[in-house]
Amino acid sequence: MKRRNFLRAAVIGTGVTAFGNTLTPSAMAAPAQNGPSPYGPLLAADANGVALPAGFTSRIVARSGQPVGPTTYRWHNAPDGGAVFADGTGWIYVSNSEINPGGGASAIRFDAAGAITDAYRILSNTRQNCAGGAMPWSTWLSCEEVTGGFVYETNPWGGSSVQRPAMGRFVHEAAAADPVRQVVYMTEDTSNGCFYRFVPSSWGDLSAGTLQVLVAGTATSGSFTWATVPDPDGSPTPTRDQVSGAKRFNGGEGLHYANDTAWFTTKGDNRVWQLNLLNDTYELAYDDSLVSPGSPPLTGVDNVTGSSAGDLYIAEDGGNMEICVITPDDIVAPFLRLSGHSGSEITGPAFTPAGNRLYFSSQRGTSGSSSGGITFEVTGPFRT
């Protein structure tokens, strides 16, 4: 396996916590292996049921069906994919609702001290909104994880949302903007799904453009090309079946872009993939069947985000209900663990602009029901 570069990250865009890399790479061999966490071992679970390293604390910021903080807005069921947007001296956390029908997304506004000042709906009457992605122009793409699903472009501050059919109709999962190539990448959550990119006719306007699919061999590493999907509507032929040679991925999930690199997860085989967008090659960044020594710490791979230090934070759907970190030194280790949430999954990890707070949800909480979702905040000395 050739070596890969995990580049340190710097904030890009205006008002949204998306990350891009600097030009000082740290070479690593892929895929990642077991090792000590840069934050040390996990301590006993706190009063919120969150096991964290020393120096970190947690709080619960929202529960499904209950008013958020001092507001009267009741948090949605089954919180899923999320992102953070800068809001003056504060920030906004947006979160999808993976229920069908209903779906949609909500937002929580925080002031500079982290106090909750508002909460509200930003998307309604959609279907099973799972993941999505923050755009550099400060909108949130909320994606429907259903056959023939749409992408909706939403406003984190509230107001109108717009359906974006040009981005294709399929079982959408996550999205990530690449401002260098001026495209948006997307994953597809089916066992024989594909990896896509949308090339807008005009960057910053997702109303028109070209949907393309990644074409490559069947190996776990190699080169790739892009081919245009003839019919983005996906009917009667699904988008994934329209291009010969389109590479199949087993359950596409989370997606993170950092300058010239895209990482995405596949839950069907517990892998993290890396696309080198400078030389159009792909390889494995993590594979739970190739981990040594000992048992793999990361299983049930799902949502993913990155920090300004170049670390990946990957949430588990099942497994040990952990968020694990993959470091620039190619080490994978648990960062946090939830206790008593065995019937749930961890969703929506996202950092504040300062990088010192991490938000995420337990989609079904301790009850195992979509009405039992819990959204957390973790504060502490994250690496920068």
WOUR-V70123 format. One record per residue. D_CENTER is the distance of its C-alpha to the mean C-alpha in Angstrom with 1 decimal. Layout:
[[D_CENTER] [D_CENTER]]
//
This chain:
[[25.9] [25.9] [24.4] [21.2] [20.5] [17.6] [18.2] [18.1] [16.0] [17.5] [16.4] [16.8] [17.5] [19.2] [17.9] [14.1] [12.3] [11.1] [12.5] [15.1] [17.4] [21.1] [23.8] [24.5] [22.8] [23.1] [23.9] [22.7] [23.5] [20.8] [19.7] [19.0] [21.6] [22.4] [23.6] [24.0] [21.2] [21.8] [21.9] [24.4] [24.6] [23.3] [25.9] [27.0] [24.8] [25.5] [26.8] [23.3] [22.8] [20.4] [21.6] [20.9] [22.5] [25.6] [25.1] [22.0] [22.3] [20.4] [21.1] [20.2] [19.5] [19.4] [20.5] [20.5] [23.8] [24.9] [25.5] [23.0] [24.9] [28.1] [27.1] [28.2] [24.9] [23.8] [20.1] [18.7] [18.5] [15.6] [12.9] [9.4] [6.2] [7.2] [8.1] [11.5] [14.4] [17.7] [20.6] [23.9] [24.3] [21.6] [18.1] [16.3] [13.3] [12.2] [11.1] [11.4] [14.2] [14.1] [17.9] [20.3] [22.3] [21.3] [17.5] [16.6] [14.9] [16.3] [16.4] [18.0] [19.9] [21.0] [23.9] [24.4] [25.3] [22.3] [24.4] [23.1] [25.1] [23.8] [21.5] [21.5] [20.3] [18.7] [18.5] [20.8] [22.3] [19.6] [18.4] [15.7] [12.8] [9.8] [6.5] [7.1] [7.1] [9.6] [12.8] [15.3] [17.8] [16.1] [15.1] [12.1] [11.5] [11.4] [11.6] [14.2] [13.8] [17.6] [20.2] [20.9] [17.8] [17.4] [15.0] [16.1] [16.1] [16.5] [18.1] [16.6] [20.4] [21.4] [23.6] [23.3] [20.4] [20.9] [20.3] [19.5] [21.2] [21.7] [18.0] [19.2] [19.5] [17.9] [15.6] [12.5] [8.9] [6.3] [7.9] [8.5] [12.0] [14.5] [17.4] [19.7] [20.0] [19.2] [17.0] [13.6] [12.0] [10.8] [10.3] [12.8] [12.9] [16.5] [18.5] [19.8] [17.0] [16.7] [14.6] [15.4] [15.9] [17.5] [20.3] [21.4] [25.1] [24.7] [21.8] [20.5] [21.8] [19.8] [22.9] [24.2] [23.4] [23.1] [20.6] [20.6] [19.6] [19.4] [22.8] [23.6] [25.5] [24.8] [24.7] [21.7] [22.4] [24.3] [24.3] [22.7] [23.7] [22.5] [24.6] [24.8] [24.2] [27.5] [26.6] [23.1] [24.3] [24.1] [27.4] [29.5] [27.7] [23.9] [22.1] [21.3] [25.0] [26.4] [26.3] [28.2] [26.5] [22.9] [21.0] [19.7] [16.6] [16.7] [13.9] [11.0] [7.6] [4.2] [5.1] [6.3] [9.8] [12.6] [16.1] [17.3] [14.7] [11.5] [9.8] [8.4] [9.1] [11.9] [12.8] [16.4] [17.4] [15.1] [14.4] [12.2] [13.4] [14.3] [15.7] [18.3] [18.8] [22.1] [23.9] [22.0] [21.5] [19.0] [19.1] [17.6] [15.9] [16.1] [18.0] [19.0] [22.4] [23.2] [22.7] [25.9] [27.6] [27.2] [24.5] [20.9] [19.0] [15.6] [15.8] [13.9] [10.8] [7.7] [4.1] [4.1] [5.4] [9.0] [12.3] [15.4] [17.1] [15.2] [13.7] [10.4] [9.3] [8.3] [8.7] [11.5] [12.5] [16.1] [17.5] [18.7] [16.0] [14.8] [12.1] [13.4] [13.7] [14.6] [17.0] [18.6] [21.5] [19.7] [19.9] [17.6] [18.4] [17.4] [16.4] [16.8] [18.0] [18.6] [22.2] [23.4] [20.1] [20.9] [20.5] [16.9] [13.3] [10.9] [8.0] [6.3] [6.7] [7.9] [11.2] [14.3] [16.1] [18.5] [16.0] [18.0] [16.0] [12.8] [11.8] [10.4] [12.1] [14.2] [14.1] [17.8] [19.0] [22.3] [23.8] [21.8] [21.9] [19.5] [21.9] [21.2] [17.7] [17.4] [15.2] [15.8] [16.2] [17.0] [19.3] [20.9] [21.7] [18.4] [19.3] [19.6]]
//
